[in-house]
Amino acid sequence: MALLHKKVSEIPQDAVRLSEEEAVQYFMKLVRGWESKSEVWPIIYTPGLLGGCTVFTGFYINSYYRRVLKLGNYGRLSSYLPAVALPAIMATVFHTTFVTPSVVLRKEPCPVCLQTRAAAIQGGFAVAYPMLLVPLSSFMFASRHFTYRLPSITEKPKEVLNLIRKLSGPIMMPITLMLAFNVALAMFLTGKEFETVYKVNMELFEIERRLEDEGVLSSQS
């Protein structure tokens, strides 16, 4: 059964009506059981791919600040969890919640708008969030364990900001490239999700048409 998003007045009498949540669940179950995974991989693997890229970016940013602030093993686990694991989980969840259902239901009249939403989510969690969190958390660990001479954030906030700007300078080019890559990847994969939904529905339409034709032929014989 192909998914059609229609007004109530346009729904045929013999159609199976599903809520939006039921329709998305039906389509995802259909895709997971699809015989050729190469035809439906964007729907299945896109959230994981975006989460993986978020892990790489967060790991790079966190490792850099830990290295320049000479943190060694101090607070390693407690810094990597919020800076690497949490953004990756959130990127995956947000894409699955706010992008994929709209792609499946074809609710957005403008695919580029949905691609832009996916890019904003990915850029936010992969780059913006770690770049805000990691310097502050690394400074906190450095102050606690006396690994780097730091100005007081309450007494000299401008000096702290200048130090963050100074320490961040060497990685701004790699960070910019990572941001561009994450944004481009999110837009590309979301576009592939659109293509997959279209192909799957076209194949379902073809199967339904073939079954209807066979039914007509059998009834005539």
Secondary structure as the mmCIF struct_conf table of DSSP 4:
data_model
#
loop_
_struct_conf.conf_type_id
_struct_conf.id
_struct_conf.beg_label_comp_id
_struct_conf.beg_label_asym_id
_struct_conf.beg_label_seq_id
_struct_conf.end_label_comp_id
_struct_conf.end_label_asym_id
_struct_conf.end_label_seq_id
HELX_RH_3T_P HELX_RH_3T_P1 VAL A 8 GLU A 10
BEND BEND1 ILE A 11 ILE A 11
TURN_TY1_P TURN_TY1_P1 GLN A 13 ASP A 14
HELX_LH_PP_P HELX_LH_PP_P1 ALA A 15 ARG A 17
HELX_RH_AL_P HELX_RH_AL_P1 GLU A 20 ARG A 32
TURN_TY1_P TURN_TY1_P2 GLY A 33 GLY A 33
BEND BEND2 GLU A 35 GLU A 35
HELX_RH_AL_P HELX_RH_AL_P2 LYS A 37 VAL A 68
TURN_TY1_P TURN_TY1_P3 LEU A 69 LYS A 70
TURN_TY1_P TURN_TY1_P4 GLY A 72 GLY A 75
HELX_RH_AL_P HELX_RH_AL_P3 ARG A 76 TYR A 80
HELX_RH_PI_P HELX_RH_PI_P1 LEU A 81 ALA A 85
HELX_RH_AL_P HELX_RH_AL_P4 LEU A 86 PHE A 98
TURN_TY1_P TURN_TY1_P5 VAL A 99 VAL A 99
HELX_RH_AL_P HELX_RH_AL_P5 THR A 100 LEU A 105
TURN_TY1_P TURN_TY1_P6 ARG A 106 ARG A 106
BEND BEND3 PRO A 109 PRO A 109
HELX_RH_AL_P HELX_RH_AL_P6 PRO A 111 GLY A 123
HELX_RH_PI_P HELX_RH_PI_P2 GLY A 124 ALA A 128
HELX_RH_AL_P HELX_RH_AL_P7 TYR A 129 HIS A 145
TURN_TY1_P TURN_TY1_P7 PHE A 146 PHE A 146
BEND BEND4 TYR A 148 TYR A 148
TURN_TY1_P TURN_TY1_P8 ILE A 153 GLU A 155
HELX_RH_AL_P HELX_RH_AL_P8 PRO A 157 SER A 168
HELX_RH_3T_P HELX_RH_3T_P2 GLY A 169 ILE A 171
HELX_RH_AL_P HELX_RH_AL_P9 MET A 172 GLN A 220
#
